[in-house]
């Protein structure tokens, strides 16, 4: 009985480790930070990026092109934007 209990605990631990490491890529939601006429930041969500794509998006000089987008009362013009922030990742001071 002791072996069965130990085996069960071991299997649960292995399963937990495998599921926690199944996604080796670090993924984060990213947005364009557009400044409106009032000087307030308008966030235009551009999706979730993982691994190498996430690193590319956060590279200085990277630009992301969007169509004209309406966020609340703000209209963000179509174009290529370089002020991109990814939540809970990197330092955007």
C-alpha positions as CSV (number, residue, x, y, z in Angstrom):
1,X,0.0,0.0,0.0
2,X,2.9,2.3,0.8
3,X,4.3,1.8,-2.7
4,X,1.0,2.7,-4.3
5,X,0.8,5.9,-2.3
6,X,4.4,6.9,-3.2
7,X,3.8,6.0,-6.8
8,X,0.7,8.1,-6.9
9,X,2.4,11.1,-5.4
10,X,5.3,10.7,-7.8
11,X,3.0,10.5,-10.8
12,X,1.1,13.6,-9.8
13,X,4.3,15.5,-9.3
14,X,5.6,14.5,-12.7
15,X,2.3,15.4,-14.3
16,X,2.4,18.8,-12.6
17,X,5.9,19.5,-13.7
18,X,5.2,18.5,-17.3
19,X,2.1,20.7,-17.6
20,X,3.8,23.7,-16.0
21,X,6.6,23.4,-18.5
22,X,4.6,22.5,-21.5
23,X,4.7,26.1,-22.7
24,X,8.4,27.0,-22.7
25,X,7.7,30.3,-24.5
26,X,6.9,33.3,-22.4
27,X,3.8,35.0,-23.8
28,X,2.4,38.4,-23.2
29,X,-0.4,40.6,-24.5
30,X,1.0,43.7,-26.3
31,X,-0.5,47.0,-27.3
32,X,0.4,50.2,-29.2
33,X,0.6,53.2,-26.9
34,X,-0.9,56.1,-29.0
35,X,-1.0,59.6,-27.5
36,X,-4.3,61.4,-28.2
37,X,-4.8,65.1,-28.6
38,X,-5.3,65.5,-24.9
39,X,-2.0,63.8,-24.1
40,X,-3.6,60.7,-22.7
41,X,-2.3,57.2,-23.7
42,X,-4.8,55.2,-25.8
43,X,-4.0,51.4,-25.8
44,X,-4.6,49.6,-29.1
45,X,-4.4,45.9,-28.5
46,X,-2.3,44.1,-31.1
47,X,-2.4,40.5,-29.7
48,X,-0.3,38.0,-27.8
49,X,3.3,37.4,-28.7
50,X,5.5,34.6,-27.5
51,X,9.2,33.6,-27.6
52,X,11.1,35.1,-30.5
53,X,8.1,37.1,-31.7
54,X,7.9,38.7,-28.3
55,X,11.6,39.6,-28.4
56,X,11.2,41.0,-31.9
57,X,8.2,43.2,-30.9
58,X,10.2,44.7,-28.0
59,X,13.3,45.4,-30.1
60,X,13.9,49.1,-30.5
61,X,12.9,50.2,-34.0
62,X,10.3,47.5,-34.4
63,X,7.1,48.8,-36.0
64,X,3.6,47.3,-36.1
65,X,1.1,48.4,-38.8
66,X,-2.6,48.8,-37.9
67,X,-5.7,49.9,-39.7
68,X,-7.6,52.9,-38.4
69,X,-8.9,51.8,-35.0
70,X,-11.5,53.3,-32.7
71,X,-10.9,52.9,-29.0
72,X,-13.7,54.5,-26.9
73,X,-14.0,58.1,-28.2
74,X,-10.5,58.1,-29.7
75,X,-9.7,57.4,-33.4
76,X,-6.2,56.0,-33.9
77,X,-5.1,56.6,-37.5
78,X,-3.8,53.8,-39.7
79,X,-0.1,53.5,-39.8
80,X,3.1,52.0,-38.5
81,X,3.7,52.5,-34.8
82,X,6.9,51.9,-32.8
83,X,5.7,52.6,-29.2
84,X,4.7,49.1,-28.3
85,X,4.3,47.8,-24.7
86,X,3.9,44.2,-23.6
87,X,2.1,43.7,-20.3
88,X,4.2,42.3,-17.4
89,X,7.3,42.2,-19.5
90,X,10.3,44.4,-20.0
91,X,10.7,47.9,-18.6
92,X,8.8,50.7,-20.4
93,X,9.6,53.8,-18.3
